[in-house]
Amino acid sequence: MYTLLIYRGGRQVEALLLSASADRLRLVIPGRADTAELQWTEGRWITESGAGVEVGALIADHTVCASGILTDTRPRVCAAS
């Protein structure tokens, strides 16, 4: 699901929602090596670093293309040693 996050100061970031519950969102954000998690605390979404963020849009539509968001992603490989 396409997601638009709005940070303090109005900075907007596109993301893909991977999973959601009543109090947690897990997202992929371009340029980040790992997934991001937002937690619903005291009536607002909070990042892992403690910053407040608004969810500006959640769009579940086949016309939204994820390729622009996932341009820098690479598969993770875990090998046993």
N, C-alpha and C positions, 0 to 999 in steps of 0.2 A: 504494500500500500504506500503510495506517495505521501510524504509528509513534509510540511513546511514548518520549521522551527523559527521562532522570533525571540532573539536574545535582547537583553537590556540594551538600550541605545538604538534599537530598531534593526540590528543586523539580522538578516534572514538567511537561513541555511536549508537547503533541500536535503532530504533523507529518505530512506526506505524503512518502513516499519516491519520488523521481523516477527515480533510477538508483543502481545499486550494482555494485561490483566487490569483489574480495577485500580491497582496502585503502582503498576510498573509498565514501562514501555522500553523495549529493546530495539535499537535502530542502527542502521549502517549510515555513516556520514562520510561524504567524499573527503579524501585526504587524511583520514584517520586509519591507523593500522588495525584497530580493534573496534568492536561494536561499542555503542554508547548505551547507557541505561539512564532513564529518567524515573524518578520516584515521586508519587503524589504525596506531598507532605503539607499539612496545614492549609489545604485549599489551593495549592499550586504545584506545578511540575518543577522538580529540582534536579540539576545535573549531578554527576558524581563528585564534582568539585564544589558543589553547594550553591551554584548560581541558579537563579530563577529563569525559567524559559516558558514561553507560551507556545502552544500548538496552534499554528495559524491555519493549517488545513490538513485534512486527511482525505485523500482521494483514492477510492477503489474503483478504478475504471480501466478497461482494456486499452484505452487510447493513450494512457500515460506510459511513456517509454522509460524503462529503468536504465537503458544503456548509457545515457549521459551521466547518471549518478554513479554507476559502477565501472567507470572507465579505468580506474587505477586498481581494481581488485585483482588479487591473485589467489589461487587455491592454496590452502595451508596443507603442508605435508608433515606428518609426524612419523618419525621412523624409530623403531625400537633399537636400542644399542646393545 
